Amino acid sequence: MKTLLVGINAKYIHTNLAIRDIAAYCRYEDISVYEATINDNFDDILEDIMSYNADLIGFSCYLWNIEDVLYIAENIKKIKSETVIVLGGPEVSYETEELLKRVPHVDYVILSEGEKRFCELLQAFNGKMPIESIDGLAYRINDNILVNIPKEYVDLNDIPFPYIDEDLEHKLVYYETSRGCPFKCAFCISSLETHVRTADLEKVKNDLLKFTQMGVKVVKLVDRSFNCNLDRALDLLDIIRQFPGNTVFHCEINPELVNDRFIKALSGIEKQLQFEVGIQSTNPETLKEISRTPNVKRAIEGIKLLKTTGIKLHVDLIAGLPHESFERFGYSFDEVYNLHPAEIQLGFLKLLKGTSLRKYAHKYGIVYRTRPPYEILYNNDISYQELCILKGIAHLVDKYYNTGRFRYSMTYLNTKFERPFALFMSLYNYCKERNLFRTRHSLKNQYDILYSFAENIGIDTDAFKDIIKFDFMLTSGKAALPECIEPIETREFLKKAKEYAYNKKWLETNLFQAMGLSNHKLSQQLSYGLFRHDVPNSTNKKTKGIVFLQKDGENYYAEFDI
C-alpha cells in the first residue's frame, strides 16, 4: 500500500519529528515523507501531495495546521475519492468523535502515540489483523463512529533514528529522550500523560551524536521537563559533554527543581545548551489553581542559579490565567524582567483540547476563540481590552528586549520608571497613540521610534543618542546609522581608530577576538564610533572612540582614548 506522511510545519526551518518517527518505525512499509509550511501556496502543496499517487495519506495535526490539513484532505478526496485519509497528533487526539461527525472526508484518526498504531493500521489494510483490534484508533462503520481507547505505549527504544540522508545544517531539529510528564499543569496537554517513559541512554547517545556529525546547529529536546528526574538529567548532560562540534541542545527546564548538583553539572558545556524555563506566573494563587507549585521564591531562585551559568535562558509567562488580573500580571512581568533572561516569551492562554482548563473554563469565566489555537478572549479577572494591551506589550518585548539590539537603551530607560511594566506601558501608549502597531518598521525605524519616545517623556536625549548609537553599532556593524543619530566621525578620527585596530599588540590586549583576522577581514568586520559620553558604562561626559567587532554571530567592542 503506497503511503504518504505529511507534515505542514509552522516555518521552513522546522522539521516534523512525528512523521519521521512513524516512517522509521514502519521502515518495512512503502512510505514516503513530505513537508511544507502553512505559508506555502495551497495549490502547490496539493499538487505535490497528489504527485505521490498515494493510496493512504497521513497528516500530522497541530494547532497551527489543523485547518489547512482539513482543507487539503477535503480536496484530496474530491480529486481521488478512494484515497484513505488518516489524521494523528495532539490536535485530533481529543474530542475525536466530534471531529469525525463533522468532517466526513477523514477516514481514520490515531489517538496518542502513532508509531505502532499506524503500522497496525497498514497491516489491517493488508489483511494481517482486524481493524477493531487496534487500540487508540477512531473510525467509522456504516453510520457509527467507534473510538478505541489508547491502552499501550510505544517503547522508545524501538524507534530507529528518524533523520536519514537529510541536509539539516540550517534546520531546527526535534528529538525526544522521553515521553509523558510527571506534572499536571491545567493548561498543558502533556498533563494528560503523567506516565513518563524513557529511551535507553546508549540509544540517546548514539542518536544525538549523529546530529553533531550531521552539522545540526540546534537540537530541541521535546522532553516535557528535562530535569524532572535529576539523575537522568545529569546523565544526559554527561552525554552532551562528550560531543564535539558546535551543536546546541535546547531543553525545557523546571526552575523549581534546579539545585546545586544540576548547576555544577553544567560547568564546561554552557555554550552547548539553551534552556526554556516555564514560570508562567509569580502569583501563588494562580499557580495553585493551575496545579503548579505556588512556591514562587523557589522557582525564582532556580532561575537565578541558572543565570549564574551564563546559559541562554528563555523564560515563559502566560497572560489570561485564572486569578491573575491585569495589574497582578504586571507584577509577574516585573519579577521575570528583573531576572534579565536572554528572552521573555509573553504568551497568552490557549484552551487546548483535553486540558482541565478547557473543561472547567466556565468556572473562571474564560471565553475563548472557537478556532485554533483557542486563545482566550477574556475571563473573570482580565478583560479583552486589557489582553489587547498585553498583546501590544508582547510585541514590544519581542522587538525591544528579545532581539538584544536595544539592551543598553532599554536598561537606561528602565531607570526612569518605577518598574519595568510601567516602562512598557508608557512605550505601548506612545506607539498606540501614533498607530505604530499597524505598520511594519525597519530596524533603523525601531531605533528612531525609541529615540522619539525618550524625547517625548523628557529623557536627556544628548546622552541617550550615544546609548542608542552604541546599541546600534554593537549589533549592526557597518550599517548606516538611524536618522536619530547624527554621524560625527571625522577622517582624522577614523584614521586614529584604524591605527589602534590594525595594531596587533593593542588587539591582543583589548580585542583579542579579532586576532588572526586578515586585514581584509578586519576591514569587513570592524566599525568605529566616536562618543561624547562614557557609554555603555554611564552617561557621564567623556570623549572616546570605540572599535566594534562582529564575529561568528557574537558582538564585541573595545575603547580607546581621544
C-alpha positions as CSV (number, residue, x, y, z in Angstrom):
1,M,0.0,0.0,0.0
2,K,1.6,3.2,-1.1
3,T,1.6,5.6,1.8
4,L,2.5,9.3,2.2
5,L,3.0,11.0,5.6
6,V,2.5,14.8,5.5
7,G,3.8,17.5,7.9
8,I,2.6,21.0,7.4
9,N,5.1,23.0,9.6
10,A,4.8,26.5,11.0
11,K,8.1,27.6,9.5
12,Y,10.5,26.4,6.8
13,I,13.3,26.0,9.4
14,H,11.2,23.5,11.4
15,T,11.2,19.7,11.0
16,N,8.3,17.3,11.8
17,L,9.5,14.6,14.2
18,A,6.2,12.7,14.3
19,I,6.1,11.7,10.6
20,R,9.8,10.8,10.6
21,D,9.3,8.6,13.7
22,I,6.4,6.8,12.1
23,A,8.3,6.3,8.8
24,A,11.3,5.0,10.7
25,Y,9.2,2.7,12.9
26,C,7.3,1.3,9.8
27,R,10.5,1.1,7.8
28,Y,9.5,-2.1,6.0
29,E,6.4,-0.4,4.5
30,D,6.2,1.6,1.3
31,I,6.2,5.1,3.0
32,S,7.2,8.5,1.7
33,V,7.5,11.7,3.8
34,Y,6.5,15.2,2.6
35,E,6.8,18.5,4.3
36,A,5.6,22.0,3.6
37,T,4.7,25.1,5.7
38,I,1.5,26.9,6.5
39,N,2.9,29.8,4.5
40,D,3.3,27.8,1.2
41,N,0.9,28.2,-1.6
42,F,-2.1,25.8,-1.2
43,D,-2.2,24.8,-4.8
44,D,1.5,23.9,-4.8
45,I,1.0,21.7,-1.6
46,L,-2.0,19.9,-3.1
47,E,-0.2,19.3,-6.4
48,D,2.9,18.0,-4.6
49,I,0.8,15.6,-2.5
50,M,-1.2,14.3,-5.4
51,S,2.0,13.7,-7.4
52,Y,2.9,10.8,-5.0
53,N,-0.2,9.0,-6.1
54,A,-0.5,7.5,-2.6
55,D,-3.3,5.1,-1.6
56,L,-3.2,6.3,2.0
57,I,-2.2,9.8,3.2
58,G,-1.5,10.5,6.9
59,F,-1.4,14.0,8.3
60,S,0.4,15.2,11.5
61,C,-2.1,17.6,13.2
62,Y,-1.3,20.5,15.4
63,L,-2.9,23.8,16.5
64,W,-1.1,25.8,13.7
65,N,-2.0,23.5,10.8
66,I,-5.3,21.7,11.5
67,E,-7.5,24.0,9.4
68,D,-5.1,23.7,6.5
69,V,-4.9,20.0,6.9
70,L,-8.6,19.5,6.8
71,Y,-9.0,21.7,3.7
72,I,-6.2,19.8,1.9
73,A,-7.8,16.5,2.9
74,E,-11.1,17.6,1.6
75,N,-9.7,18.5,-1.8
76,I,-7.7,15.2,-2.0
77,K,-10.9,13.3,-1.6
78,K,-12.5,15.4,-4.4
79,I,-9.7,14.6,-6.7
80,K,-9.2,11.0,-5.8
81,S,-12.1,9.8,-3.6
82,E,-10.6,6.3,-2.9
83,T,-7.6,7.9,-1.1
84,V,-7.6,6.9,2.6
85,I,-7.1,9.9,4.9
86,V,-5.6,9.3,8.3
87,L,-5.1,12.1,10.9
88,G,-2.9,11.9,14.0
89,G,-1.3,14.3,16.5
90,P,-2.3,16.2,19.6
91,E,-4.9,18.4,17.9
92,V,-7.0,15.3,16.9
93,S,-6.4,13.0,19.9
94,Y,-9.2,14.6,21.9
95,E,-12.8,15.3,21.0
96,T,-12.2,12.8,18.2
97,E,-15.8,11.6,17.8
98,E,-17.0,15.2,17.3
99,L,-14.3,15.6,14.6
100,L,-15.3,12.5,12.7
101,K,-19.0,13.6,12.8
102,R,-18.1,17.0,11.4
103,V,-15.6,16.0,8.8
104,P,-16.7,13.2,6.5
105,H,-13.6,13.2,4.4
106,V,-11.4,11.9,7.2
107,D,-11.4,8.1,7.4
108,Y,-9.3,7.3,10.5
109,V,-7.9,9.2,13.5
110,I,-5.0,7.8,15.5
111,L,-5.1,8.9,19.2
112,S,-2.0,9.5,21.3
113,E,1.3,7.8,20.1
114,G,1.2,7.0,16.4
115,E,4.1,4.7,15.5
116,K,2.8,1.3,16.5
117,R,-0.9,2.1,15.7
118,F,-0.1,3.4,12.2
119,C,1.9,0.2,11.5
120,E,-1.0,-1.9,12.7
121,L,-3.4,0.1,10.5
122,L,-1.3,-0.6,7.5
123,Q,-1.3,-4.3,8.5
124,A,-5.0,-4.2,8.8
125,F,-5.3,-2.9,5.2
126,N,-3.1,-5.8,4.1
127,G,-5.4,-8.3,5.8
128,K,-3.0,-9.2,8.6
129,M,-5.1,-8.1,11.5
130,P,-8.7,-6.8,12.2
131,I,-9.2,-3.0,12.4
132,E,-11.2,-3.3,15.6
133,S,-8.2,-4.8,17.5
134,I,-6.1,-1.6,17.1
135,D,-6.3,0.4,20.3
136,G,-6.2,4.2,20.0
137,L,-7.9,4.2,16.7
138,A,-11.2,6.1,15.8
139,Y,-13.1,5.2,12.6
140,R,-16.5,4.7,11.1
141,I,-18.5,1.5,10.5
142,N,-21.5,2.5,8.3
143,D,-23.0,5.4,10.2
144,N,-21.4,4.6,13.5
145,I,-18.3,6.1,14.9
146,L,-16.1,3.9,17.0
147,V,-13.3,5.1,19.2
148,N,-10.9,2.5,20.6
149,I,-9.3,4.0,23.8
150,P,-5.5,4.1,23.8
151,K,-4.1,1.4,26.1
152,E,-0.4,0.8,25.2
153,Y,2.6,3.0,25.0
154,V,5.4,2.7,22.4
155,D,8.8,1.5,23.6
156,L,11.0,4.5,22.6
157,N,13.9,2.1,22.1
158,D,12.0,0.6,19.1
159,I,12.0,3.8,17.2
160,P,15.1,4.0,14.9
161,F,17.0,7.2,14.3
162,P,14.4,9.2,12.3
163,Y,16.6,11.6,10.3
164,I,18.1,9.8,7.4
165,D,20.0,11.2,4.4
166,E,18.9,14.8,5.1
167,D,20.6,18.2,5.0
168,L,19.8,19.5,8.4
169,E,22.5,22.2,8.8
170,H,20.0,25.0,8.5
171,K,17.1,23.3,10.2
172,L,15.7,23.2,13.8
173,V,15.7,19.5,14.6
174,Y,13.4,17.9,17.2
175,Y,14.2,14.8,19.3
176,E,12.8,13.2,22.4
177,T,14.6,11.1,25.0
178,S,11.3,10.7,27.0
179,R,7.6,11.0,26.7
180,G,5.0,11.9,29.3
181,C,5.2,14.5,32.1
182,P,5.0,14.0,35.9
183,F,3.4,17.4,36.3
184,K,-0.3,18.3,36.0
185,C,-0.4,21.8,34.7
186,A,-4.0,22.6,33.9
187,F,-3.3,24.4,30.7
188,C,-1.0,21.8,29.2
189,I,-1.8,18.8,27.1
190,S,1.2,17.0,28.4
191,S,-0.5,16.8,31.8
192,L,-2.8,14.1,30.3
193,E,0.0,11.6,30.1
194,T,1.7,11.6,33.5
195,H,3.4,8.2,33.0
196,V,7.0,9.1,31.9
197,R,8.7,6.7,29.5
198,T,12.4,7.0,28.6
199,A,14.7,5.7,25.9
200,D,17.9,3.9,26.9
201,L,20.8,6.3,27.4
202,E,23.0,4.4,25.0
203,K,20.4,4.9,22.2
204,V,20.1,8.6,23.1
205,K,23.9,9.0,23.0
206,N,24.2,7.4,19.6
207,D,21.3,9.4,18.1
208,L,22.5,12.7,19.5
209,L,26.0,12.0,18.3
210,K,24.6,11.6,14.7
211,F,23.1,15.1,14.9
212,T,26.5,16.6,15.8
213,Q,28.1,14.6,12.9
214,M,25.5,16.0,10.5
215,G,26.3,19.6,11.4
216,V,23.0,20.3,13.1
217,K,23.1,23.7,14.8
218,V,20.2,23.3,17.3
219,V,18.6,20.2,18.6
220,K,15.4,20.9,20.5
221,L,14.7,18.2,23.1
222,V,11.0,18.0,23.4
223,D,11.1,16.1,26.7
224,R,8.4,17.9,28.8
225,S,10.7,18.6,31.7
226,F,14.4,17.8,31.1
227,N,15.2,17.9,34.8
228,C,12.2,16.1,36.2
229,N,14.5,13.2,37.0
230,L,17.7,14.8,38.3
231,D,19.9,11.7,38.0
232,R,18.8,11.1,34.4
233,A,19.3,14.8,33.6
234,L,22.8,14.6,34.9
235,D,23.5,11.5,32.7
236,L,22.2,13.4,29.7
237,L,24.5,16.3,30.4
238,D,27.4,14.0,30.7
239,I,26.5,12.6,27.2
240,I,26.4,16.1,25.8
241,R,29.7,16.9,27.4
242,Q,31.3,14.1,25.2
243,F,30.2,15.6,21.9
244,P,32.5,17.5,19.5
245,G,31.3,20.4,17.3
246,N,29.0,23.3,17.9
247,T,25.6,21.7,18.2
248,V,23.4,23.4,20.8
249,F,20.8,21.4,22.7
250,H,17.6,23.3,23.7
251,C,15.9,21.9,26.8
252,E,12.7,22.7,28.8
253,I,13.7,23.2,32.4
254,N,11.5,23.3,35.5
255,P,13.1,26.0,37.6
256,E,11.7,24.7,40.9
257,L,13.9,21.6,40.5
258,V,17.1,23.4,39.9
259,N,19.7,22.8,42.6
260,D,23.5,22.9,43.2
261,R,24.0,19.5,41.7
262,F,22.3,20.4,38.5
263,I,24.2,23.7,38.3
264,K,27.6,22.0,38.9
265,A,26.9,19.6,36.1
266,L,26.5,22.4,33.6
267,S,30.1,23.6,34.0
268,G,32.1,23.4,30.8
269,I,29.1,22.9,28.5
270,E,27.4,26.2,28.8
271,K,27.8,27.0,25.1
272,Q,26.2,23.7,24.1
273,L,22.9,24.4,26.0
274,Q,19.9,26.7,25.8
275,F,17.1,26.5,28.4
276,E,13.4,27.3,28.1
277,V,12.1,28.0,31.6
278,G,8.3,28.0,32.2
279,I,7.4,30.1,35.2
280,Q,4.0,31.2,33.7
281,S,3.1,33.5,36.7
282,T,4.5,34.6,40.0
283,N,1.1,34.8,41.7
284,P,0.8,31.9,44.2
285,E,-3.0,31.8,44.0
286,T,-2.8,31.5,40.2
287,L,-0.1,28.8,40.3
288,K,-2.1,26.8,42.8
289,E,-5.2,27.0,40.7
290,I,-3.4,25.6,37.6
291,S,-1.8,22.8,39.6
292,R,1.7,24.3,39.7
293,T,3.7,24.7,42.8
294,P,2.9,28.0,44.5
295,N,6.5,28.3,45.8
296,V,7.4,31.3,43.7
297,K,10.5,32.0,45.7
298,R,11.9,28.6,44.9
299,A,11.2,29.0,41.2
300,I,12.9,32.4,41.0
301,E,15.9,31.2,43.0
302,G,16.2,28.4,40.4
303,I,16.3,30.9,37.6
304,K,18.9,33.0,39.4
305,L,21.0,29.9,39.8
306,L,20.7,29.2,36.1
307,K,21.6,32.8,35.3
308,T,25.0,32.3,37.1
309,T,26.0,29.7,34.4
310,G,25.7,32.2,31.5
311,I,23.5,29.7,29.6
312,K,20.9,31.4,27.4
313,L,17.6,31.5,29.2
314,H,14.2,31.9,27.6
315,V,11.5,32.4,30.3
316,D,7.8,32.0,29.6
317,L,4.9,34.0,31.0
318,I,1.2,33.3,30.2
319,A,-1.4,36.0,30.3
320,G,-5.0,35.1,31.0
321,L,-4.6,32.5,33.7
322,P,-7.2,32.3,36.5
323,H,-7.0,34.7,39.4
324,E,-4.4,37.0,37.6
325,S,-5.7,40.5,36.9
326,F,-4.1,42.9,34.5
327,E,-2.5,44.7,37.5
328,R,-1.3,41.4,39.0
329,F,0.1,40.2,35.7
330,G,2.2,43.4,35.6
331,Y,4.0,42.3,38.8
332,S,4.6,38.8,37.3
333,F,6.2,40.6,34.4
334,D,8.3,42.8,36.7
335,E,9.7,39.8,38.6
336,V,10.6,38.0,35.4
337,Y,12.0,41.1,33.7
338,N,14.2,41.8,36.7
339,L,15.8,38.4,36.3
340,H,17.2,39.6,33.0
341,P,16.9,36.4,31.0
342,A,18.0,36.4,27.4
343,E,14.4,36.3,26.2
344,I,10.9,36.7,27.7
345,Q,8.1,34.9,26.0
346,L,4.9,36.7,26.8
347,G,2.3,34.2,25.7
348,F,-1.5,34.0,26.0
349,L,-3.6,31.3,27.5
350,K,-4.8,28.7,24.9
351,L,-7.6,26.4,25.9
352,L,-6.2,23.1,24.4
353,K,-8.5,20.2,23.8
354,G,-8.4,17.7,26.6
355,T,-7.0,20.0,29.3
356,S,-8.7,20.7,32.6
357,L,-8.8,24.4,32.0
358,R,-10.8,23.9,28.8
359,K,-13.1,21.5,30.7
360,Y,-13.7,24.0,33.5
361,A,-13.4,27.2,31.6
362,H,-16.9,28.3,32.8
363,K,-15.6,28.2,36.4
364,Y,-13.2,31.0,35.7
365,G,-15.5,32.8,33.2
366,I,-13.0,32.0,30.4
367,V,-14.3,32.9,27.0
368,Y,-12.0,31.8,24.1
369,R,-11.9,31.6,20.4
370,T,-13.6,28.5,18.8
371,R,-10.9,28.2,16.1
372,P,-7.3,27.1,16.8
373,P,-5.3,28.0,18.7
374,Y,-8.3,28.5,21.0
375,E,-6.8,31.6,22.6
376,I,-8.5,33.4,25.5
377,L,-10.7,36.5,24.8
378,Y,-11.3,37.4,28.5
379,N,-12.1,35.8,31.9
380,N,-13.4,36.9,35.2
381,D,-10.1,38.6,36.1
382,I,-8.9,40.2,32.9
383,S,-10.8,41.9,30.1
384,Y,-10.5,41.7,26.4
385,Q,-9.2,45.2,26.2
386,E,-6.6,44.5,28.8
387,L,-5.4,41.4,26.9
388,C,-5.1,43.6,23.8
389,I,-2.8,45.9,25.7
390,L,-0.7,42.9,26.7
391,K,-0.6,41.8,23.1
392,G,0.9,45.2,22.2
393,I,3.4,44.9,25.1
394,A,4.3,41.4,24.0
395,H,5.1,42.8,20.5
396,L,7.3,45.5,22.1
397,V,9.1,42.9,24.3
398,D,9.9,40.9,21.2
399,K,11.3,43.9,19.3
400,Y,13.0,45.9,22.1
401,Y,14.0,43.2,24.5
402,N,14.3,39.7,23.0
403,T,16.3,40.8,19.9
404,G,19.1,42.0,22.2
405,R,19.6,45.0,19.9
406,F,18.4,47.6,22.4
407,R,19.9,46.2,25.6
408,Y,21.6,49.4,26.9
409,S,18.9,51.7,25.6
410,M,16.2,49.8,27.5
411,T,18.3,49.4,30.6
412,Y,18.8,53.2,30.7
413,L,15.1,53.9,30.1
414,N,14.1,51.4,32.8
415,T,16.0,53.6,35.3
416,K,13.5,56.4,34.6
417,F,10.5,54.3,35.7
418,E,9.5,52.8,39.0
419,R,9.1,49.3,37.4
420,P,9.7,47.6,34.1
421,F,6.0,47.2,33.4
422,A,5.5,50.9,33.7
423,L,8.1,51.5,31.1
424,F,6.4,49.1,28.7
425,M,3.0,50.5,29.4
426,S,4.4,54.0,28.6
427,L,6.0,52.8,25.4
428,Y,2.8,51.0,24.5
429,N,0.7,54.1,24.9
430,Y,3.2,56.1,22.9
431,C,3.0,53.6,20.0
432,K,-0.7,53.1,20.2
433,E,-1.5,56.9,20.1
434,R,0.6,57.1,16.9
435,N,-0.8,54.0,15.3
436,L,2.6,52.4,15.1
437,F,1.5,48.9,15.8
438,R,-0.3,48.5,12.4
439,T,2.8,49.3,10.4
440,R,6.0,47.2,9.7
441,H,9.1,49.1,10.8
442,S,12.7,48.7,9.6
443,L,15.3,48.1,12.2
444,K,16.5,51.7,11.8
445,N,13.0,52.9,12.2
446,Q,12.7,51.0,15.5
447,Y,15.7,53.0,16.9
448,D,14.1,56.2,15.7
449,I,10.8,55.3,17.4
450,L,12.6,54.5,20.7
451,Y,14.5,57.8,20.5
452,S,11.3,59.8,19.8
453,F,9.7,58.0,22.8
454,A,12.6,59.0,25.0
455,E,12.4,62.6,23.8
456,N,8.6,62.6,24.4
457,I,9.0,61.6,28.1
458,G,11.7,64.2,28.7
459,I,14.8,62.0,28.7
460,D,18.2,63.7,28.3
461,T,18.4,63.0,24.6
462,D,22.0,64.2,24.3
463,A,23.2,61.3,26.4
464,F,20.5,58.9,25.0
465,K,21.7,59.4,21.5
466,D,25.1,58.0,22.4
467,I,23.4,55.0,24.1
468,I,21.2,54.3,21.1
469,K,24.3,54.7,18.8
470,F,26.2,52.3,20.9
471,D,23.4,49.7,20.8
472,F,23.1,50.1,17.0
473,M,26.8,49.9,16.2
474,L,27.4,47.0,18.6
475,T,24.7,44.8,16.9
476,S,24.5,46.2,13.3
477,G,28.2,46.7,12.4
478,K,28.8,48.9,9.4
479,A,25.2,49.6,8.6
480,A,24.1,53.2,8.0
481,L,23.0,54.9,11.3
482,P,19.3,55.6,12.0
483,E,18.1,59.1,11.4
484,C,18.1,59.9,15.1
485,I,21.9,59.6,15.2
486,E,24.0,62.2,13.5
487,P,27.4,60.9,12.4
488,I,30.2,62.9,14.0
489,E,33.2,60.7,12.9
490,T,35.8,62.7,11.1
491,R,38.5,61.4,8.7
492,E,41.1,62.2,11.4
493,F,39.1,60.1,14.0
494,L,38.7,57.2,11.6
495,K,42.4,57.3,10.8
496,K,43.3,57.1,14.5
497,A,40.7,54.3,15.1
498,K,42.3,52.2,12.4
499,E,45.7,52.7,13.8
500,Y,44.5,51.1,17.0
501,A,42.5,48.4,15.2
502,Y,45.4,47.3,13.0
503,N,47.9,47.2,15.9
504,K,48.3,43.6,16.9
505,K,49.6,44.4,20.4
506,W,46.5,46.7,21.0
507,L,44.2,44.0,19.7
508,E,45.8,41.3,21.8
509,T,45.1,43.3,24.9
510,N,41.8,45.0,24.1
511,L,40.0,43.0,21.4
512,F,41.7,39.6,21.2
513,Q,38.7,38.1,19.4
514,A,40.0,39.9,16.3
515,M,43.4,38.3,16.4
516,G,44.2,36.2,13.4
517,L,41.8,38.0,11.1
518,S,43.4,39.2,7.9
519,N,43.4,42.9,7.0
520,H,40.6,42.3,4.5
521,K,38.5,40.6,7.2
522,L,39.2,43.4,9.7
523,S,38.0,45.9,7.2
524,Q,34.8,43.9,6.7
525,Q,34.1,43.2,10.4
526,L,35.2,46.3,12.2
527,S,33.4,49.6,12.6
528,Y,34.3,52.7,14.5
529,G,32.3,55.1,16.6
530,L,33.0,58.4,18.3
531,F,31.1,59.1,21.5
532,R,30.7,62.1,23.8
533,H,29.6,60.1,26.9
534,D,31.1,57.1,28.7
535,V,28.7,54.6,27.3
536,P,27.8,51.9,28.0
537,N,29.2,52.3,31.4
538,S,27.5,55.6,32.3
539,T,26.1,58.8,30.8
540,N,29.0,60.9,32.2
541,K,30.6,63.2,29.8
542,K,33.7,61.6,28.2
543,T,35.0,61.8,24.6
544,K,36.2,58.4,23.5
545,G,36.4,56.1,20.5
546,I,35.1,52.5,20.3
547,V,36.0,49.8,17.9
548,F,33.2,47.3,17.2
549,L,33.6,43.7,16.0
550,Q,31.0,41.2,14.7
551,K,32.4,37.7,14.5
552,D,30.6,34.3,14.4
553,G,27.3,35.8,15.5
554,E,28.8,37.5,18.5
555,N,29.4,41.2,19.2
556,Y,32.5,42.7,20.8
557,Y,33.9,46.1,21.4
558,A,37.0,47.9,22.8
559,E,37.5,51.6,23.8
560,F,40.4,53.9,23.1
561,D,41.0,57.5,24.3
562,I,40.8,60.5,22.1
